[in-house]
Amino acid sequence: MKYPIYFLLLFTIWSCKQNQIEGIEIGHTLYTNQSLKQNKELTDLIARIIKKDSKALEELTEFWCGGGAGCYDLGIITSEIVYKIGEDNFIKMTSKLNTKQKNNLEGLLNAGLEYGYEPDRNLNVEFPNLYKFLNTQELENLQLNKPNTFEFIDLNKIPDSLELIINKSLKGDFNGDDVVDFFSLVNNKKTNEKGVLIIHNLAFQETFIYGAGKEVHGMTNLNWIEVLEIIPKGEIVAPDLVDKETGDILGPDQTQNFKLIGNGISMSVEESHGGGILFWNGNDYQWYHIE
């Protein structure tokens, strides 16, 4: 007699869970993996956000989704909410989010649009004002070491074909003029190739792009970059010397030693540590390959 009671209890729990609220559907994976408590919390958050409750949006950006397809489902919910209440209303609600919550929100929206009911959509196309708001806010929050030495980046001067990967940005004096410059990984929206963008803090915002379709050291797609680090100015760097016959790494090529004029930028793959250094040589940026 235990089994009928068990199945009756299970049916009762499932029947109490909701897979739709205010016309917003909770995807199958997220719904089935939720406890009754989690389901009630999520449906409550959705209802509150639709009523323009900013606190509920904060909680949604940190809501448990179980990873994988469950997080795609949560992303779809988030994007559907924007459609429902309107982009402008949603933007007003994001103003109180901290940097981490904004990054989480952008990740959810990107996942929801890419894997949603109409897949392969882009945030900057579907919600251009929201996209610009999230990215502009992040750039304006960059605090620099010296006051009055930096004009905030003018996003309108960044090529339309590129989108910033905001959580992969750095600040530093890259050209050695004692003024703080801006660096970010970027994505070519047309080709989906990754690259880097450097903007010198000058009146005309001198811009340099490598990768994202533009060749640097034989590469046009820098999608392998996982780790970014600043190298202090004045440090001596050199590329690895490779045996042409065996391919073995023989160590630094001392004949190409270079004392950094400004901060160098180290880019590498987290697992193998292979990568290189991008640095200003006085006229342009130069790349040294380092394993």
N, C-alpha and C positions, 0 to 999 in steps of 0.2 A: 504493500500500500504506500511505501515511501515514494516510489517513482511518480505516481499520479500527482501526489502533493507537490513534489519537486517541479514537475512540468507546469502545474497550475501556478506555482509561485513565480516561475520564470516567465510565463505568459503574462502574469499580472504586472511584473516589472517592465516588460517590453511594451505592454499596452499603455503604460503610463508615460513612456518616453515619447517625445515629439520629434518628428523628422522634418517639420516645416513650421515656420513662425512668420507671420506677417508677409506671407508670400515668398519668403526666403527658405530654400530647401537646404537641409543638412545632408551632405553627401553620405553615401552608403558606408564607406570605410570609417569615417569619423563617427557616424551614428552608431554603428554596431560595436565599436570599441569603447564607447562611452559608458560610464556607470550612470545610473539614474540621477545621481547628484550632479555629475558633470553635465548631463544633458539639460537639466533644469537651469544650471548656471549659464550655459551657453544661450539657451532660448531667452533667458532673462536679459542677457547682455545685448542680444540682437534687438529685442523690443525696446530697450533703453536707448540704444544708439539711434534707432529709427526716430525716437522722440528727441534726438539731438542732445543726448547726455554725454558730455565729453569724458567724464570719469569712466563710463562704460567702455568707451573706445580705448582708453588707456589699458583697461583690464583685458580687452580682447587681444591687444598686441602681445600679451604675455600669457594667453590662454593655452592650456595643454592641448596638443593636437596629435600626440602619439608618434610623430615622425612620418616620413614617406607620404603615401597617398592621403593620410588623414590631414596632413598640413596643407596639401593641395586643396582638400575640401574646405578647410578653414579660409584659405586664400580666395576661393570661389565665393564663399559667404561674404567676405570683406568687399570684394569687387561688386557683388550684387547689391550690397548696401549703398555703395556710392551711386550706382545707377538709380536706386530707388529714391534716395533723399536729395540727389543732385550734387554735382561736383562742388559748387560754391558753398553749400551748407556743410559738406564734409570737410572742406578746407578750414572753415571756422573752428571745427571741432579738434583739428590737429594741432592748434597753436600751443596747447598746454603739454604736448608730448615731449619727453626728454629725447636726447639723441638716440639712445638705444631703442626706445619705443618707435621713433620715426623710422629707424633702419629696419626694425621688425615689420612695421606697417608696409614699407616699400617692398620688402621681401614677400609678404603675403599677397600684396596686389599683383606683383609680377607673376607669382605662381598661379594665382587665380585667373589672370587674364590669359596666360599661356596654356593652361590645362583646363580651362572652364568649358562651359557649354558651347561656346564658339571659340575654339582654341586658336593659338598663335596670334593673339592680340598683344599690343605693346602699351605700357603705361603712358609713355609720352605721346602716343597717338590717341588713345581712348580718353585720357584725362590730362591733357597738356598743362592746364593751370595747376593741378594738384602736383604733377611731376615737377614743374618748375618751382613751386612753393617748397616742396620737400628738399630739393637740391639747393635752392638759394638759401634757405634757412641754415642748412648744414655748412655752406661756405661762409656765411656771415658769422657763424659761431666759432670759426677758427680764431683762436686768440694767439697773437704774435708777441714775441719777446720785447720788441721795442715799440713804443707808442708812436703814432703819426708816421710810420714808415711804410704803410701798406694801404693801398686803395683796394677795396673789396673787388673780387673778380667780377667782371661784367659778363654774365652768362650769354648775353647777346653777341659777344665777340667770339665765342667758341663756335666752331663750324657746326652747322645744323646736322651734319652727318654723324656727329659724335655725341655720345651720352656719357656722363661721368659715372664712374663706379665709386660712389662717395666714401664707402668704408675702406677704400684703398687710396687714401690721399695723404700727402706729406707737406710740410712746410720747411723751408731752409734757404740759406743763402747759396743758391746753386751756381751763380756766376761770379761770386766773389766781390760784389760791390757793396757789401755790408747792409744790404736790404733784403728782407725776407720775401722769397718767391713761393710759387705754388706748383705742386706736382700731383697728378692723379692718374690712375689707370682709367682707360676709356674703352668704350665699345663702339665699333663702327656699326651704325644701325642698318646700313644697307647690306654689308657683307658678314656681319657678326664676328669680325676679326677684332681681337683685343690689341691694345697698344698703350702708349704712355703719352701724356700731355704735360708740358712744362710751360708755365707762364712767368716771364720775368716781370718783376714789379717796377715797370717803367710807365711813363705817361701814356705810351701807345700800346702797352701790354704785348710785348714781344712773345710770340707763341711758337712752340716747337712740338712736333708730333712725330713719334716713332712707332712703327708697327701700325695696327689698325688699317692695314692695307699699304702702308708706306714702309719700304725696306730699311732695315737696320741690321747690319752684320749678316746679311743673307736671309733674314726673317721678316715676314710681313704680318705674322700673327703671333702675338706674345701671350697666348692663352695659358701658358705653362706657369706664369708668375703666381706664386703663392705668398712669398715672404718679401717684405720691403723693409730696408734699413737705411738710415742716414749714416754716411761716413764723414768724419770730421774733416774740415778743410786743413790743408797742410800735411795730411797723411800721404805716404808714398804708396802708389798702387801699380800693379803690373799684371799683364795677362798671363795665363798659363802657357807654358811652352809644351807643344805636343810633338812627339816623335812621328814623323810623316809615314814611316814604314809600319810601325806597330800600333800607333794610335795611343801609346802610353803617355800619361802626364809626367813631364820631367821636372815640373816645378815652375815658379815664376820666371818669366823672361826678363831678366834684369836689364837687358839692353833697351827695354821699353818702359823703364821706371818713370813714373810721372808724379810730381808733387801736386796734390789737388789745390786748385785755385779757389774753388768754392766747395760746398758740401757735395760729396758724391752720393749716388743712389745705388745701393746694392739690391739686386733682384734675384731671387732664387726659387727653386722647387723645394718644398718643405722636406720631402722624403730623402732626396738624393743630394740636396744642397747645391746642385749644379745651377749655374746661372751666369751672372756677369755684373759689371759695374758701368753705370752711365755717368759721365762727368764732363764738365765744361773745360775745353782746352784753350780757351781764349778767343776762339772764333766760332766754334760750334760744339755740339755734344759728341763725345766719342764713346765707343763701346769697347770694353775689355771683357773677353770671355774668361770665366773662372769656374773651375770644377769644385 
